[in-house]
């Protein structure tokens, strides 16, 4: 039986280790029938190559620094020559210097904030600008979010601000690309154990208490629910969904307090 992404041409960024959310998405997309390529650059390229060898078939890896528009443009030309079109891409890129996290909100220098914003929010627009012309018959863009719509999180600081900006970029891209039948959505996952998460001071507080408030519970080592939802958003099964923050968090975002495990007396 064909998968829901059969014949789709998909680009996936952000694969570092097999624990990466992007790895789970790329692996699931392949199993659902997509042709995929990955991106990486610099010192982490070797990590991406090692992880890619665990996928069957092993996807090619193209070089792209998301903060270098010339490299994004070159990537677009390479994909045009390779496939002639693109059906979707996954933006799984975020970074903030250490002095913009961990309780440093008030003291973070502009240079660090600028780096965090360009890498974590503006980069989605930069990729969409170069890659959307390849989506000749429409397509889907999926970015990875940690919902900062209405609240501030401990220790998340400028990354939280950048994720809020990412959500806004998602909506504005949905506005401008809708006429080309390109959908743009943010996938807000609960806390998952990844290399990126290790760089967030206090991450274990989210991880250890999330399940107490999520009515479906939460397993911080299970990336499958997020990968499956990404596959749905990339597929033709979500043709009228755009500008949305899709939560895959066990229901945490919808609860006002911890969920009682036993009925009251």
RADAHU-V492278 format. One record per residue. N is the residue number from 1. BURIAL is + if it has 24 or more other ideal C-beta (glycine too) atoms within 12 Angstrom, else -. Layout:
n = [N | N]
burial = [BURIAL | BURIAL]
//
This chain:
n = [1 | 2 | 3 | 4 | 5 | 6 | 7 | 8 | 9 | 10 | 11 | 12 | 13 | 14 | 15 | 16 | 17 | 18 | 19 | 20 | 21 | 22 | 23 | 24 | 25 | 26 | 27 | 28 | 29 | 30 | 31 | 32 | 33 | 34 | 35 | 36 | 37 | 38 | 39 | 40 | 41 | 42 | 43 | 44 | 45 | 46 | 47 | 48 | 49 | 50 | 51 | 52 | 53 | 54 | 55 | 56 | 57 | 58 | 59 | 60 | 61 | 62 | 63 | 64 | 65 | 66 | 67 | 68 | 69 | 70 | 71 | 72 | 73 | 74 | 75 | 76 | 77 | 78 | 79 | 80 | 81 | 82 | 83 | 84 | 85 | 86 | 87 | 88 | 89 | 90 | 91 | 92 | 93 | 94 | 95 | 96 | 97 | 98 | 99 | 100 | 101 | 102 | 103 | 104 | 105 | 106 | 107 | 108 | 109 | 110 | 111 | 112 | 113 | 114 | 115 | 116 | 117 | 118 | 119 | 120 | 121 | 122 | 123 | 124 | 125 | 126 | 127 | 128 | 129 | 130 | 131 | 132 | 133 | 134 | 135 | 136 | 137 | 138 | 139 | 140 | 141 | 142 | 143 | 144 | 145 | 146 | 147 | 148 | 149 | 150 | 151 | 152 | 153 | 154 | 155 | 156 | 157 | 158 | 159 | 160 | 161 | 162 | 163 | 164 | 165 | 166 | 167 | 168 | 169 | 170 | 171 | 172 | 173 | 174 | 175 | 176 | 177 | 178 | 179 | 180 | 181 | 182 | 183 | 184 | 185 | 186 | 187 | 188 | 189 | 190 | 191 | 192 | 193 | 194 | 195 | 196 | 197 | 198 | 199 | 200 | 201 | 202 | 203 | 204 | 205 | 206 | 207 | 208 | 209 | 210 | 211 | 212 | 213 | 214 | 215 | 216 | 217 | 218 | 219 | 220 | 221 | 222 | 223 | 224 | 225 | 226 | 227 | 228 | 229 | 230 | 231 | 232 | 233 | 234 | 235 | 236 | 237 | 238 | 239 | 240 | 241 | 242 | 243 | 244 | 245 | 246 | 247 | 248 | 249 | 250 | 251 | 252 | 253 | 254 | 255 | 256 | 257 | 258 | 259 | 260 | 261 | 262 | 263 | 264 | 265]
burial = [- | - | - | + | + | - | - | + | + | + | + | + | + | + | + | + | + | + | + | + | + | + | + | + | + | + | + | + | + | + | - | + | - | + | + | + | + | + | + | + | + | - | - | + | - | - | + | + | + | - | + | + | - | - | + | - | - | - | + | + | + | + | + | + | + | + | + | - | - | - | + | + | - | - | + | + | - | + | + | - | - | - | + | - | + | + | + | + | + | + | + | + | + | + | + | + | + | - | - | + | + | + | - | - | + | - | - | + | - | - | - | + | + | - | + | + | + | + | + | + | + | + | + | + | + | + | + | + | + | + | + | + | - | + | + | - | - | + | + | + | + | + | + | + | + | + | + | + | - | - | - | - | + | - | + | + | + | + | + | + | + | + | + | + | + | + | + | + | + | + | + | - | + | + | - | - | + | + | - | + | - | + | + | + | + | + | + | + | + | + | + | + | + | + | + | + | + | - | - | + | + | - | + | - | - | + | + | - | - | + | + | - | + | + | - | - | - | + | - | + | - | - | + | - | + | + | + | + | + | + | + | + | + | + | + | + | - | + | - | - | + | + | + | + | + | + | + | + | + | + | - | + | + | - | - | - | - | - | - | - | - | - | - | - | -]
//
